[in-house]
Amino acid sequence: MINFGRMVAKKRKLILVIAVLLLIPSVIGYLGTRINYDVLLYLPDDIETIQGQNILLDEFGKGGFSLVMLDGMEDKDVAEIKDKIEDIDHVESVIWYDSVLDISVPEEMLPESAYDFFNSGDTTMMAVFFDTASSADESIEAVQEMREVCGDQCYISGLTAFVTDLKELCEAEEPIYVAIAVLMACIVMALFMDSWVIPFIFLAGIGLSIIYNLGSNGFLGQVSYITKAVAAVLQLAVTMDYSIFLWHSYEEELETSSDDREEAMGRAIANTLTSVTGSSLTTIAGFLALCFMTFTLGKDLGIVMAKGVVLGVIGSVTILPSLILVCENLIRRTQHKPLMPNFSKLSKLVTEKPLVFLLIFAILIGPAYYGYSHYSVYYKLDESIPDTLDCKIANAKLEDEFDLGTTLMVLIDSDTSQQDVKSMMDDIAAVDGVKSTLSLEQTLGPMVPDEIVPSELSNILTSDDYELAIVNSEYEVASDEVNAQIDEINAVMDKYDEGAMLIGEAPCTKDLITITDRDFQVVSWISILAIFVIILFVLKSISLPVILVAGIEFAIFINLGIPYYTGTVLPFVAGIIISTIQLGSTVDYAILMTTRYKRERHDGKSGKEAVRIAHETSMPSVLVSALGFFGATFGVGLYSDIDIISSMCSLIGRGALISLLAVMFIVPAALVVCDKIIVKTSKGFTPESDQKERARRVRIKEAFGHGSK
């Protein structure tokens, strides 16, 4: 380690040149990474709803779908707009009144169900299909062009319209996220560290690692908008610890070798690499636990962030020390007294009155866990964006004018008889909450001669193997009512065609609810187990992993329990992602203090004295790290208009502060009370244990030596 550190210190200018050159492929990779704005694409490929979506695209050439409403327009004007929409690239087909009958034929000749599908008062509606997926760039561009073609009297709803508005909002907000995170982190570090310049040095080093991480996402092909939005902010917040540790270690080494700054930095790098490797493993484990989600958004975020932590560690022992040595004179000229409280009185209080703090723990753990287990979540995607966006306005109009909450699509085997299809659709129309239905059989009512039905309708609704029907529901996506309705419609479909499939946003969201409920349990236990094992090996203790994980889990219970008591409804991904990130990222605070406690205990201090010293010496670093974490994330949470991002960043920021309090009060109290148990169930806490370990190794060596003779 020391030789590596000396090499970095000696080759600092070369390292910085390489670091700058690496920006070129990183920027190319960043620009080549596609961003996905449809989280439903992360559902497993083997579920029926996703298979049905693929069939719709493969068999019918239809991917995305939107409903377009036009206000107060004459039929001939609507027909002109329909023709213009059909001419837009990647619009596969449009279904309107004239798809069923020529506009010269009176609308009254349409069956009532078909008429109700297209009309409500002076508002008419058409269904637009795209030849690419809902979130494909081509579908998004088509929606943007449709809005230009249709003008102010046009309202476009549907998942593709939502994705279009979400993309525009994300692209407008994301640069502000980074600016807020950088500004808040700078303020925290400038106040609590001993130089006005060192925060900018830190941010330069971390910033390069962030760019490398975002650039290397090109190998993944695409990442979600959530990952893109929070990756830079999270990497900054999580890896700031490593920079702080290097700086403190460097200053300590300078006290013993002030004449040789390269040697001091070399030793600081070696110390940092040894310490940070262990602590970063818990953070990496927390992120990688997300990869076990069946809903692969977790894998998307987990891989990117785990990669970011690794690059952050590498940057903290290569790029950052090089920057510090190059800017050494500037750093020293801008030094100041840090705004750091003295923790001696607090450390004495915690170690003298540990039972008081454990009593607080015992009082709070019940309500905290109850809130954690009962907070409410939402799954409806458009609840995460402001009501002022075009798609939300269109959805509101759709509900007001047509009493329509969502649109479902039915794929029916082409071998099913026309009579069975008609009977099926009639039965579906009778299900509670079904507003209207549209199928080829229903449009061919007794008053409509076959010869006046345009062939385009048959081409739109049939393929070689399937027939497509559309069902409009009064119920909102992700509501209990629509989920029960989906079950009832599926039961009707099975009566007439066991191979029929019900697809659309609502069925996908119903699957999403089932899958993520399971994911929450699996991922939580995997992250706890992985971090438990890492702490066990890092600290060589059976009891300490229980104490440290329990302390941070207590903080997680409080953090995710607060929304229950405040009546806040969280996005569905918040609980899964926050619990693993908070555990993996903030358990480092407890490990830092416990490592110092172990060292002091080994040097002969009593349990209470060892905890007091560990608490007093560790809290400054933990405070800066937690406040930096809070500043980099909470500000983004307050700013963002996208609730998924806002909620995640707010919860992560608040979680850092709650974990700080748990490590400041609960964990040291537990260490004092459990000191005797810890010593008996751990290695390296007393000089005697080292002597026993050395004797054991000698015996093993002698035994193998005798055995080989």
SULWOWO-V634197 format. One record per run of one state. SS is the DSSP state (hx for helix, st for strand, lp for the rest). FROM is the first residue (numbers start at 1). LEN is the number of residues. If there is no record, write none. Layout:
# SULWOWO-V634197
SS | FROM | LEN
SS | FROM | LEN
This chain:
# SULWOWO-V634197
lp | 1 | 1
hx | 2 | 9
lp | 11 | 1
hx | 12 | 20
lp | 32 | 2
st | 34 | 3
lp | 37 | 2
hx | 39 | 4
lp | 43 | 5
hx | 48 | 13
lp | 61 | 4
st | 65 | 7
lp | 72 | 3
hx | 75 | 12
lp | 87 | 4
st | 91 | 5
lp | 96 | 1
hx | 97 | 4
lp | 101 | 6
hx | 107 | 3
lp | 110 | 2
hx | 112 | 7
st | 119 | 2
lp | 121 | 2
st | 123 | 8
lp | 131 | 6
hx | 137 | 14
lp | 151 | 3
st | 154 | 4
lp | 158 | 1
hx | 159 | 34
lp | 193 | 2
st | 195 | 1
lp | 196 | 2
hx | 198 | 23
lp | 221 | 1
st | 222 | 3
hx | 225 | 32
lp | 257 | 4
hx | 261 | 32
lp | 293 | 4
hx | 297 | 20
lp | 317 | 2
hx | 319 | 8
lp | 327 | 1
hx | 328 | 6
lp | 334 | 1
st | 335 | 1
lp | 336 | 8
hx | 344 | 9
lp | 353 | 1
hx | 354 | 21
lp | 375 | 2
st | 377 | 2
lp | 379 | 2
hx | 381 | 4
lp | 385 | 5
hx | 390 | 13
lp | 403 | 3
st | 406 | 8
lp | 414 | 4
hx | 418 | 12
lp | 430 | 4
st | 434 | 5
lp | 439 | 1
hx | 440 | 4
lp | 444 | 6
hx | 450 | 3
lp | 453 | 2
hx | 455 | 7
st | 462 | 1
lp | 463 | 3
st | 466 | 8
lp | 474 | 6
hx | 480 | 17
lp | 497 | 4
st | 501 | 3
lp | 504 | 1
hx | 505 | 35
lp | 540 | 1
st | 541 | 1
lp | 542 | 1
hx | 543 | 24
lp | 567 | 3
st | 570 | 2
hx | 572 | 31
lp | 603 | 4
hx | 607 | 33
lp | 640 | 3
hx | 643 | 31
lp | 674 | 1
hx | 675 | 6
lp | 681 | 1
st | 682 | 1
lp | 683 | 4
hx | 687 | 22
lp | 709 | 1
